Amino acid sequence: MQPILWAAMGTGFTFLMTALGSALVFFFRKQASVRAQRICLGFAAGVMVAASIWSLLNPAIEEAEAAGGIGWIPAAGGFVLGIAFLVLLDVLLPHLHLNARQPEGLRASWRRSTLLTLSVTLHNIPEGMAVGLAFAMAAQHGGGAGTLSAAAALAIGMGLQNFPEGAAISLPLRQEGMRRRAAFLRGCLSGIVEPVFGIGMVLAAPYIGHLMPWFLSFAAGAMLYVVVEELIPEARLGEHSNAGTLAVMAGFLLMMVLDVALG
């Protein structure tokens, strides 16, 4: 029961940060500037890259080697499976990226607002999985201070980058003509998958304990796919945006420090 409570608190925090970011729609009359979007998305990308390495791939290798296996095999295998999973969702699920005109995925007659919400919801899935797996691994190690603080660091990092993500969905929806309250609720809805998948991973942990390295690296692969496929292109880093580039570096540095200092 305790691991479920930990995961609920961790993913509850990440969801709360998404909601707080979405609440910015009540304070801004216009859509955030392109520069602000670059900074927010770049920061989120940096956090997710660092989290994938220090919070997911490194522990996956260490767990596999501690069990007497070859560390890089589950790390590489799970990484590829995580990418394949997101590619499949990207191909099948109708969604619309920020600042894009044409939706991706299977054709659907859904509104732009729904497609925008699904785009953010899509990459919140591996974030929820990552936090849930971190707390599940902490429980497997008896709730030791090291593994528990590392899981908390991951939850804090994911929560911090969820704040700008919440704003990145609610503000464009408001720009599309949606009422503030509806835009706020859509932003919150995009983050609800994190507690669902996070707690789901903890519930599944007793049955997948020996596969934990695979699932950790699976979440890493899925998150890095999101970074390369969505966040960095949407941050428009290819247009010589120093602000976006520095935001990536800042996000990476913050998550690295959190993981090393608290882990």
Secondary structure, 3 states (H helix, E strand, C coil): CHHHHHHHHHHHHHHHHHHHHHHHHHCCCCCCCHHHHHHHHHHHHHHHHHHHHHHHHHHHHHHHHHCCCCCHHHHHHHHHHHHHHHHHHHHHCCECCCCCCCCECCCCCCCHHHHHHHHHHHHHHHHHHHHHHHHHHHHHCCCCHHHHHHHHHHHHHHHHHHHHHHHHHHHHHHHCCCCHHHHHHHHHHHHCHHHHHHHHHHHHHHHHHHHHHHHHHHHHHHHHHHHHHHHHHHCCHHHCCHHHHHHHHHHHHHHHHHHHHHC
